[in-house]
Amino acid sequence: MLALGACSAPPPPPPPVPHGYVEGAEETAETQSRLVVADGGGAVRVLDLLTEEVRELAPVPGVREAATDGRFAYLSDADSVHVVDSGGWTVDHSDHVHHYRAEIRELGEVPLATPAQAQSDKVVVALSGADGQVALLNREPLEKGEIERAGNLRVRPGTAAVPYEQRVLAMSDTGVRVLDRNGAETGRIAEPCAEPTGTAVTRRGVVFGCADGALLVTADDGEFRGEKIPYPSNAPRATEFHMRPGSDTLAALAGTDGAWLLDLSQRSFTHVPTGPVTAVNAVGAGGSLLAVGTDGTLRAYRQDGTEIARNQVVAPGGPPPSIQVDTSRAYVNDVAAGTVHEIDYNDGLRVARSFQLGGQAAHVVETGR
């Protein structure tokens, strides 16, 4: 028996894990775009933009804000952030991407002063509360359906902590601190940022809005540096940035009657005199600025400020909408009508589809990108 056992063949090795394999998810050939829509009355819905199927989730009364990191939606009510796994996301490997779809899941809530801002990388999610408290969540358990708190930080109230290049950037009263994942300070950005508000993560670095312009923070071999991009005039400052994910061109309101385009490749601001406007976003490098006026008309502008298309998509005088932008479409919500319009911004702002969701489509974010 011993001789027989010694001569028996070893068990075969397990098959190799295919490149891009994610347990519990299906890899797909196209982006799994979904809209997470929160009703002013508490209803929460996830709209699959490929199948047009709508999934009703548990209500979240009193939603004040919605944010996303591309997969998860973070819905802020009076004192907590509700986390929804939209089940659609993209993994970017620079030279190629993987698209995934999985079940839509409600993961629970995180106690936090709201409305909250959300930023994440592959390791950690930073939820920044209105009072400056930051909850750090481990990303891997979140992807498995569990909320696991990694730690807590504090930033200047009204600003956001940003995971970036294996560190966390945190705004303080004296500027941007560079922290490790345990919250210990490892460095500071020398360039000051007075009266900070507004944050965006781009391919070229992290943008912080300052009183005198935008502070672009980059990293090279673990060394962090800041570069100020000043405003070209005394026009009102930007307070919140909007962009297409993966882009390096940002849009922001400039007071109530204009907009800013921030081109990070050129390190320059351009002021676009749009007239009274309530929502803006930017298509991307070389593309147009999209703006919804107080009259409910969506307009497209070239970077030199020339209007090139218009289409009235929202009733005038209603609650302000938002504009979500991806690589081929924009989504504008008519809050009072409970409708989200899909806009082909490459075809004269044509309304490609309209989704009647009912109630009030007060807060919208797009995931899957």
Secondary structure, DSSP 8 states (H G I E B T S, - for coil): -HHHHHHS----------TT--TT-EEESS---EEEEEETTS-EEEEETTT--EEEE---TT--EEEESSSEEEEE-SSEEEEEE-SEEEEE-SS-EEEEE---EEEEEEE--SS-EEEE-SSEEEEE-TTSEEEEEEHHHHHTT---EEEEEE--TT---EEETTEEEEEETTEEEEE-TTS-EEEE-SS--SS---EEEETTEEEEEETTEEEEEEEETTEEEEEEEE-SSSS----S-B--TT-SEEEEE-TTS-EEEEETTTTEEEEE---SEEEEEE--TT--EEEEETTSEEEEE-TTS-EEEEEE-S-TTS----EEE-SS-EEEEETTTTEEEEEETTTTTEEEEEEE--S-EEEEEEE--
